[in-house]
Amino acid sequence: MEFVIDIQHLKKSYKKRKSNEVIEAVKGISLQVKKGEVIGLLGPNGAGKTTTIKIMMCGLLLPNEGTVTINGIDMVKHRLKALRHISAVLEGNRNLYWRMTVRENMEYFSGNRGLSKKEISDKVDELLERLNLTQKANELVNSLSRGMQQKLSIAIAILADTEIIFLDEPTLGLDVEISYEIRNLLKEVAKEYNKTILLSSHDMPVVQEICERVVIINEGRIVTDDSVSNLLSLFDTKAYTFTLGTIVSHQFLEEIGEHFIVHSETNNSGQSIVTVTIQHSDDFYKVIELFKEENIVIEKVDRSIIDFEQVFMKIVKGEMVHEVAVSV
Ligand SMILES: Nc1ncnc2c1ncn2[C@@H]1O[C@H](COP(=O)(O)OP(=O)(O)OP(=O)(O)O)[C@@H](O)[C@H]1O
């Protein structure tokens, strides 16, 4: 199968000027993305994400080892040709012409597709309407709010009609309302236009909602490559919160703590709320047994709902090792 993005064994090191110290920013990353996939690329600061993006989405850096192909075109050997398949929606809207109007920007960016003036104008009108931008059509980009500029960037990426849209922090610094609108817009774009979308973001709710697949990079390597729903369910079943009929002793908590990760607090009604994180489903019954042996009454059991933010934190802190098949 041909992948839209195919990265093989990518490595990149930097040499610090003064000390000559070598920093291995990317230590052998392989990644294949299929057409129409919506994929989130995540990582804590310094993980090697920006380096990877600069090599694979912009061709701005050369790898020390490995290959990047975009629609079968080698990014290193044929950078400009490969870049024709990618639209980048960059943080800070650096890809817009600030002294041109919304409509002028849209027309300019759809100009190189061999369409007639009339076809371009119709397409622009349709998209302006669709994105609720019609009223802003004749305003200069530099007079728009950041949210509007971000919407315009996305519109331009649609007009450019590339297979791949790369979005860097699309909701950074936006207020809740426009962030919500952009989130929905991106979901629609992915579905209707069958675009391959690569999203780099620290905004976990956005990642959770838009991306089907997430790749987490840590210390120069891919540590997780899975669907959002899989990752959520992997963690989801493992934490249970027990509301008990009484306050339990420290000694008892220490005893459970020898086997499981335990967190305890007391609520206003003087009950212990004990959260136990377990490794296997069978352990759930072992915990119940331990309570029973002490004649502790369990009033309620809740499964802790985990969101993607927590999953991400657990993975990068190494609390959860999620096996990834990395070909060497
Ligand atoms: N030009 C450079 N010269 C030397 N070291 C660099 C350079 N660029 C990045 N690094 C180092 O390489 C490592 C990976 O950096 P990179 O910017 O790729 O990480 P990141 O995951 O994108 O982090 P962030 O989200 O903060 O941008 C870091 O240790 C960083 O200090």
The ligand as an ORCA input file, in Angstrom:
! r2SCAN-3c Opt
* xyz 0 1
  N      18.810     24.199     16.461
  C      19.045     23.445     17.539
  N      20.287     23.350     18.044
  C      20.554     22.575     19.112
  N      19.612     21.828     19.758
  C      18.366     21.898     19.295
  C      17.985     22.696     18.169
  N      16.655     22.548     17.951
  C      16.211     21.691     18.893
  N      17.220     21.298     19.707
  C      17.126     20.344     20.828
  O      16.600     19.118     20.329
  C      15.664     18.553     21.238
  C      14.303     18.385     20.544
  O      13.808     19.677     20.206
  P      12.418     19.912     19.447
  O      12.272     21.391     19.253
  O      12.363     19.053     18.264
  O      11.379     19.388     20.529
  P       9.805     19.630     20.607
  O       9.231     18.362     21.017
  O       9.299     20.191     19.353
  O       9.649     20.682     21.728
  P       8.763     21.991     21.689
  O       7.333     21.534     21.788
  O       9.239     22.740     22.890
  O       9.102     22.692     20.398
  C      15.617     19.491     22.433
  O      16.512     18.984     23.400
  C      16.130     20.805     21.892
  O      16.786     21.548     22.905
*
